[in-house]
Amino acid sequence: MIKVVYLGKLADIAREAQSDFASTSDGLGWAGLLDLLESHGSTELADAVRADTVKLAVNGQLLADRALLDARDGDEIALLPPVSGG
């Protein structure tokens, strides 16, 4: 399984804090993640995740480029929206 954690406004859009998806032997790349989010029933979430300001972390390590995503069984992907505060 691959765990996807939604933070901030992404959790609000997803209506949950995380999702678990079956892993494949090929791994999960950026396009595959977007496909999973859409098939999970949330085109709105997939569209929000596509924003350049959303960052990805795999097992606590921030990815410099989302195209480098290669999640495997047991990995955790965190989707990090921009932070606002005051």
C-alpha positions as CSV (number, residue, x, y, z in Angstrom):
1,M,0.0,0.0,0.0
2,I,1.0,3.6,-0.6
3,K,-0.3,6.2,1.9
4,V,-1.2,9.6,0.6
5,V,-1.5,12.3,3.3
6,Y,-3.4,15.5,2.5
7,L,-2.4,18.6,4.5
8,G,-4.1,22.0,4.9
9,K,-6.8,22.9,2.4
10,L,-6.1,19.7,0.4
11,A,-7.5,17.7,3.4
12,D,-10.6,19.8,3.2
13,I,-11.0,19.2,-0.5
14,A,-10.3,15.4,-0.1
15,R,-12.7,15.3,2.9
16,E,-10.2,13.0,4.7
17,A,-6.7,13.3,6.1
18,Q,-5.3,10.4,4.1
19,S,-5.9,7.6,1.6
20,D,-4.3,4.3,1.1
21,F,-3.8,3.0,-2.5
22,A,-2.6,-0.4,-3.7
23,S,0.9,-0.3,-5.0
24,T,2.1,-1.8,-8.2
25,S,5.5,-3.3,-9.1
26,D,6.1,-0.4,-11.5
27,G,5.9,2.2,-8.7
28,L,3.7,5.3,-8.6
29,G,4.8,8.3,-10.6
30,W,3.4,11.9,-10.8
31,A,0.9,11.1,-13.6
32,G,-0.2,7.9,-11.8
33,L,-0.8,9.8,-8.6
34,L,-3.0,12.3,-10.4
35,D,-4.9,9.4,-12.1
36,L,-5.4,7.8,-8.7
37,L,-6.8,11.0,-7.1
38,E,-9.2,11.4,-10.0
39,S,-10.4,7.8,-9.9
40,H,-10.7,8.1,-6.1
41,G,-13.6,10.5,-7.0
42,S,-12.0,13.9,-6.7
43,T,-11.2,15.8,-9.9
44,E,-11.2,18.9,-7.7
45,L,-8.5,17.4,-5.6
46,A,-6.4,16.4,-8.6
47,D,-6.7,19.8,-10.0
48,A,-5.7,21.4,-6.7
49,V,-2.6,19.1,-6.5
50,R,-1.5,20.1,-10.0
51,A,-0.9,23.7,-8.8
52,D,2.8,24.6,-8.9
53,T,2.7,25.8,-5.3
54,V,1.8,22.3,-4.0
55,K,4.9,20.4,-2.9
56,L,5.4,16.6,-2.5
57,A,7.3,14.8,0.2
58,V,8.0,11.0,0.1
59,N,8.8,9.4,3.5
60,G,9.5,12.9,4.9
61,Q,11.9,14.0,2.1
62,L,10.7,16.9,0.0
63,L,11.0,16.3,-3.7
64,A,12.7,19.0,-5.7
65,D,10.7,18.0,-8.8
66,R,7.4,16.2,-8.8
67,A,8.4,14.4,-12.0
68,L,10.9,12.5,-9.7
69,L,8.1,10.8,-7.8
70,D,8.6,7.0,-7.7
71,A,6.6,5.8,-4.7
72,R,6.7,2.1,-3.8
73,D,4.9,-0.3,-1.5
74,G,5.1,1.1,2.1
75,D,5.9,4.6,1.1
76,E,4.1,7.7,2.3
77,I,3.4,10.7,0.0
78,A,2.5,14.0,1.7
79,L,0.9,16.7,-0.4
80,L,1.8,20.1,1.0
81,P,-0.2,23.1,-0.1
82,P,1.3,26.6,0.4
83,V,1.1,27.7,4.0
84,S,-0.6,30.9,5.0
85,G,-0.6,32.5,8.4
86,G,-0.4,35.6,10.3
